[in-house]
Every structure is written in C-alpha cells, then in structure tokens.
C-alpha cells in the first residue's frame, strides 16, 4: 500500500513543462524582435533619431560630377555660368580687338572650342572655321544664339547677345 501513495519522480517534471514552454517562447520572441531592430549608427536609426530624411540626404549627396565630352560638359558649364554674377561673366567689348580672352569663352566655350569636343571647330583651326566664317557674322550669331548639333543655345549659358558677339568675334579673329 505504501507503493501507491508515494508521488513518483515522473509527476514532478510534468508540472514544470507547463512553466517552461512560455519562458522559451518569450525568449525566442525577444531574440527575434532584437534582431529586427536597426543597429546604432545604421541608416534606419538615422531616420528615426528625429533628424529627418533631409539631413540624411544632405550627408550622402554627390560630391562631384563626371564630365564627358559633349552634352555633360555643356550642362556643367551652364550651371557654373548661371552661378557666376553677370558682371563677372561680361567680357570687355574690345576683347576681340585687343586679343584678350573673354571670360565667357574661358568659362563655357573653351571646353568644346578649345578641344574640339563634340565636333566643335577648334579656335585657331583655319580649315574648320573658313566655311563658317564665309557664311558671315549674322549666320555665326544665329548659331551662337540658337545652337546647332551638340552645341546648345547660347552655349548653354544665359549670356546676352552682346556677350555672345564678343566671344564669336574673338573666335573668328583667332581662326582666320
């Protein structure tokens, strides 16, 4: 009779199983939750820190640009010319006569007309300029104002007609 009244050792572990499973489930849930949270210093934590996405974009913005021959260089020249004050870009009216290089030519035109990029006639290349000069100054000004081929209107700048005329006269004077 004493054998049946004594609790067995197998009854005790059975009661602890009910307490063990919720503890294991809680540990697994907390582990998974911590693995899904961004690490300190990660991109996700930067946008959640109250700084906002704008400050993140400012920190990862481009620091330079690649200029290839042709249109990309013209767009960069356009941006630089637009950023410069109009007074600084305005060449002296007598620049072509004195041989002084106009500032607008240096900032915008020389990228293509100094290297021949995009098929632009190089300043000083008499053979390339001869047929163009033969069309007359009015036609050269139309091309400078409206653009042609890879050359954008006004050379990609906001230059006035007088500034363009000074540069065209300079290029013609040095290409005859």
RAJO-V716134 format. One record per backbone hydrogen bond with DSSP energy under -0.5 kcal/mol. CO is the residue of the C=O (numbers start at 1). NH is the residue of the N-H. E is the energy in kcal/mol with one decimal. If there is no record, write none. Layout:
co: <CO:CO>
nh: <NH:NH>
e: <E:E>
//
This chain:
co: <1:2:8:8:9:10:11:12:12:13:14:16:16:17:18:19:20:21:22:23:24:25:26:27:28:29:30:31:32:33:34:39:42:43:44:45:46:46:52:53:54:55:56:58:65:66:68:70:71:72:73:74:75:76:77:78:79:80:85:86:89:92:94:95:95:102:103:104:104:105:108:109:109:110:112:112:113:116:117:122:124:125:126:127:129:130:131:132:133:136:137:138:139:140:141:142:143:144:148:150:151:152:153:154:160:161:162:163:164:165:166:167:168:169:170:172>
nh: <5:6:11:12:13:14:15:15:16:17:18:19:20:21:22:23:24:25:26:27:28:29:30:31:32:33:34:35:36:37:37:42:46:47:48:49:49:51:56:57:58:59:60:61:67:68:73:74:75:76:77:78:79:80:81:82:83:84:89:90:91:95:98:99:100:106:107:108:109:110:111:112:113:114:116:117:123:119:120:125:126:129:130:131:133:134:135:135:136:140:141:142:143:144:145:146:147:154:151:152:148:155:156:157:164:165:166:167:168:169:170:171:172:173:174:175>
e: <-1.0:-0.9:-0.9:-0.7:-0.9:-0.9:-1.0:-0.7:-1.1:-1.2:-0.6:-0.5:-2.0:-1.7:-0.5:-1.0:-2.2:-2.4:-2.0:-2.1:-2.4:-2.3:-2.4:-2.1:-2.4:-2.2:-2.3:-1.7:-1.1:-0.6:-0.6:-2.0:-1.4:-1.6:-0.9:-0.5:-0.6:-0.6:-1.0:-2.6:-1.9:-1.6:-1.5:-0.7:-0.6:-0.6:-1.1:-1.4:-2.2:-1.9:-2.3:-2.3:-2.1:-2.5:-2.7:-2.2:-1.6:-1.4:-1.4:-1.2:-0.5:-2.0:-2.3:-1.3:-0.8:-1.9:-2.3:-2.5:-1.1:-3.1:-0.6:-1.1:-2.9:-1.3:-3.0:-0.7:-2.6:-1.5:-1.5:-2.2:-1.3:-2.0:-2.1:-0.6:-3.2:-2.0:-0.7:-0.8:-1.3:-1.9:-2.3:-1.9:-2.1:-2.2:-2.6:-3.1:-2.4:-1.4:-2.4:-0.6:-1.1:-1.9:-2.1:-1.5:-2.4:-2.5:-2.1:-1.8:-2.9:-2.8:-1.9:-2.6:-2.6:-2.6:-1.7:-1.5>
//
